[in-house]
Amino acid sequence: MFSLDRFYFILHDNLISHLPNGESMWFYPFGTYDGHQFIDVLDSVPKTSFQCYFYDQEPYYDFSLDIIKHKIETLRRRMNRFCILANSEHSELKTQFIKSNNYHDWYYFFHGFVALDWYRDFQYMNPNSFNQFDKVFICYNHLISRLRSYRLHLVSNLIDQDLVQYGRVSLFLNDTIGTWQEEIINPDSMLDTRAKTKIQQALEGLENPLTIDTDDPSGNLSATVNFKDLTSALWHVVTETVYFDSKLHLTEKIFKPIVAKRPFILVGAPGNLAYLKSYGFRTFDQWIDESYDQETDHYMRIEKITEELAKLCTLEPANLIMMHQDMQEILEYNFNHFYTTFKDFIVDELVDNFENVLDQINTNPTPNTHAINPHHQFSFSADYLAEVKKRLKQ
């Protein structure tokens, strides 16, 4: 599988560069948030027919749309107006942004490719390495402000119900934005009033952060996960990037339990468990109530998840071992699917969706593209696209 470091170069080389003066633009390295840090391929070309702007590492929010539009429109002043926006989410916000600006929507599962690169070595572990655990669950929580503040509610529940003793739990009391105290008094916080009350009561006596692996996390922590930590507990409580916003968007986090051969509870926005299943993965409704995935009340979704976790924590060690044995078929299936058919699926999806973009451009060109021959068709042969798919799957 090709590496994340070369991800955009490879897509540009195989697809964008074969279009008339195709230009690509992306953030680099992974994790860059400054809108002024980017690579602009073929920057010396004075006038191009196609521009592909990659904004697929992070979700789309109201505050990020201006950054995206500014970068795109800066180049549009010197180019024709076929602009492809590469992204990794399904949301009404993204759809409306693309439609209102006459961009073309190229969706693919970016973080699936990230996980395949970062976790590629787990497939070579001795199968016996996956069998031992001494805790019921593990739950990582780094950022705790604004859009990630729901993690304060979750961990406060764990503390209040004395569930931390059954798990390995991290919780930092501040992040780059502020402290947990500042979050619960912030009038713009997305936390429910009931959640704020719980957080205040649970955390006011907590002097030090809860840690699992480090008390000084770096930006690439997900890329350097510790296998022993991932397998130290049975259940993974995955606190995803997106929780409050109505969008389908998953990151590499959800694949940690899959490559560790562990069951999981997904703490994310409504519908994202079903979204994961649409990529062929199986979940664990045989053992827990997964209706939390359809709960649209953000406060109640955490409450339902906590309730399921509390039930698991009441089980005797022998029952947990039996549970682990009973779910082996699903764990092995997810593990094998990730390294084989899932990879094939997201490569096919990426290439097929790019072809769909070209079909859209051919049938419904962007307004004001008068400088491009209206009779020209932008397409690849079926043989070439099959060749690209085969190459990207290696």
BELWORA-V915714 format. One record per residue. N is the residue number from 1. RES is the residue in one letter. OMEGA is omega as a letter, one per 30 degrees, with the letter a starting at -180 (999 if undefined). BURIAL is 1 if it has 24 or more other C-alpha atoms within 12 Angstrom, else 0. Layout:
N:RES:OMEGA:BURIAL
N:RES:OMEGA:BURIAL
This chain:
1:M:a:1
2:F:a:0
3:S:l:0
4:L:a:1
5:D:a:0
6:R:a:0
7:F:a:1
8:Y:l:1
9:F:a:1
10:I:l:0
11:L:l:1
12:H:a:1
13:D:a:0
14:N:a:1
15:L:a:1
16:I:a:1
17:S:a:1
18:H:l:0
19:L:a:1
20:P:a:1
21:N:a:1
22:G:a:1
23:E:l:1
24:S:a:1
25:M:a:1
26:W:l:1
27:F:l:1
28:Y:g:1
29:P:l:0
30:F:a:1
31:G:l:1
32:T:a:0
33:Y:a:0
34:D:a:0
35:G:a:1
36:H:l:0
37:Q:a:0
38:F:l:1
39:I:a:0
40:D:a:1
41:V:a:1
42:L:a:1
43:D:a:0
44:S:l:0
45:V:a:0
46:P:a:0
47:K:a:0
48:T:l:1
49:S:a:1
50:F:l:1
51:Q:l:1
52:C:l:1
53:Y:a:1
54:F:l:1
55:Y:a:1
56:D:a:1
57:Q:a:1
58:E:l:1
59:P:l:1
60:Y:l:1
61:Y:l:1
62:D:a:0
63:F:a:0
64:S:a:0
65:L:l:1
66:D:l:0
67:I:a:0
68:I:a:1
69:K:l:1
70:H:a:0
71:K:a:1
72:I:a:1
73:E:l:0
74:T:l:0
75:L:a:1
76:R:l:1
77:R:a:0
78:R:a:0
79:M:l:1
80:N:a:1
81:R:l:1
82:F:a:1
83:C:l:1
84:I:l:1
85:L:l:1
86:A:a:1
87:N:a:1
88:S:l:1
89:E:l:1
90:H:l:1
91:S:l:1
92:E:l:0
93:L:l:0
94:K:a:1
95:T:a:1
96:Q:l:0
97:F:l:0
98:I:a:1
99:K:a:0
100:S:a:0
101:N:l:1
102:N:l:1
103:Y:l:1
104:H:a:1
105:D:l:1
106:W:a:1
107:Y:l:1
108:Y:a:1
109:F:a:1
110:F:a:1
111:H:l:1
112:G:l:1
113:F:l:1
114:V:a:1
115:A:l:1
116:L:l:1
117:D:a:1
118:W:a:1
119:Y:a:1
120:R:a:1
121:D:a:0
122:F:a:1
123:Q:a:1
124:Y:a:0
125:M:l:0
126:N:a:0
127:P:l:0
128:N:a:0
129:S:a:0
130:F:a:1
131:N:a:1
132:Q:l:1
133:F:a:1
134:D:l:1
135:K:l:1
136:V:a:1
137:F:l:1
138:I:a:1
139:C:l:1
140:Y:l:1
141:N:a:1
142:H:a:1
143:L:a:1
144:I:a:1
145:S:l:1
146:R:a:1
147:L:l:1
148:R:a:1
149:S:l:1
150:Y:l:1
151:R:l:1
152:L:l:1
153:H:a:1
154:L:a:1
155:V:l:1
156:S:l:1
157:N:a:1
158:L:l:1
159:I:a:1
160:D:a:1
161:Q:l:0
162:D:a:0
163:L:a:1
164:V:a:1
165:Q:a:0
166:Y:a:1
167:G:l:1
168:R:a:1
169:V:l:1
170:S:l:1
171:L:l:1
172:F:a:1
173:L:l:1
174:N:l:1
175:D:a:1
176:T:a:0
177:I:a:0
178:G:a:0
179:T:l:1
180:W:l:1
181:Q:l:1
182:E:a:0
183:E:a:1
184:I:l:1
185:I:l:0
186:N:a:0
187:P:l:0
188:D:l:0
189:S:l:1
190:M:a:1
191:L:l:1
192:D:l:1
193:T:l:0
194:R:l:0
195:A:l:1
196:K:l:1
197:T:l:0
198:K:a:1
199:I:l:1
200:Q:a:1
201:Q:a:0
202:A:a:1
203:L:a:1
204:E:l:0
205:G:a:0
206:L:a:0
207:E:a:0
208:N:l:0
209:P:l:1
210:L:a:1
211:T:l:0
212:I:a:1
213:D:a:1
214:T:l:0
215:D:l:0
216:D:a:0
217:P:l:0
218:S:a:0
219:G:a:0
220:N:a:0
221:L:a:0
222:S:a:1
223:A:a:1
224:T:a:1
225:V:a:1
226:N:a:0
227:F:a:1
228:K:l:0
229:D:a:1
230:L:a:1
231:T:a:1
232:S:l:1
233:A:a:1
234:L:a:1
235:W:l:1
236:H:l:1
237:V:a:1
238:V:l:1
239:T:a:1
240:E:l:1
241:T:a:1
242:V:l:1
243:Y:a:1
244:F:a:1
245:D:a:1
246:S:l:1
247:K:l:1
248:L:a:1
249:H:l:1
250:L:l:1
251:T:l:1
252:E:a:1
253:K:a:1
254:I:a:1
255:F:l:1
256:K:l:1
257:P:a:1
258:I:l:1
259:V:l:1
260:A:a:1
261:K:a:1
262:R:l:1
263:P:a:1
264:F:l:1
265:I:a:1
266:L:l:1
267:V:a:1
268:G:l:1
269:A:a:1
270:P:l:1
271:G:a:1
272:N:l:1
273:L:l:1
274:A:l:1
275:Y:l:1
276:L:a:1
277:K:l:0
278:S:l:0
279:Y:l:1
280:G:a:1
281:F:l:1
282:R:a:1
283:T:a:1
284:F:a:1
285:D:l:0
286:Q:a:0
287:W:l:1
288:I:l:1
289:D:a:1
290:E:l:1
291:S:l:1
292:Y:a:1
293:D:l:1
294:Q:a:1
295:E:a:1
296:T:l:0
297:D:a:0
298:H:l:1
299:Y:a:1
300:M:l:1
301:R:l:1
302:I:a:1
303:E:l:1
304:K:l:1
305:I:l:1
306:T:l:1
307:E:l:1
308:E:l:1
309:L:l:1
310:A:l:1
311:K:l:0
312:L:a:1
313:C:l:1
314:T:a:0
315:L:l:0
316:E:l:0
317:P:a:0
318:A:l:0
319:N:l:0
320:L:l:1
321:I:l:0
322:M:l:0
323:M:l:1
324:H:l:1
325:Q:a:0
326:D:a:0
327:M:a:1
328:Q:a:1
329:E:a:0
330:I:a:1
331:L:l:1
332:E:l:1
333:Y:a:1
334:N:l:1
335:F:a:1
336:N:l:1
337:H:a:1
338:F:a:1
339:Y:a:1
340:T:a:0
341:T:l:0
342:F:l:1
343:K:l:1
344:D:a:1
345:F:a:1
346:I:l:1
347:V:l:1
348:D:a:1
349:E:a:1
350:L:a:1
351:V:a:1
352:D:l:1
353:N:l:1
354:F:l:1
355:E:l:1
356:N:l:0
357:V:l:1
358:L:l:1
359:D:l:0
360:Q:l:1
361:I:a:1
362:N:a:0
363:T:a:0
364:N:a:0
365:P:l:1
366:T:l:1
367:P:l:0
368:N:l:0
369:T:a:0
370:H:a:0
371:A:a:0
372:I:a:1
373:N:a:0
374:P:a:0
375:H:a:0
376:H:l:0
377:Q:l:0
378:F:a:1
379:S:l:1
380:F:l:1
381:S:l:0
382:A:l:0
383:D:a:0
384:Y:l:0
385:L:l:1
386:A:l:0
387:E:l:0
388:V:l:1
389:K:a:1
390:K:a:0
391:R:a:0
392:L:l:1
393:K:a:1
394:Q:999:0
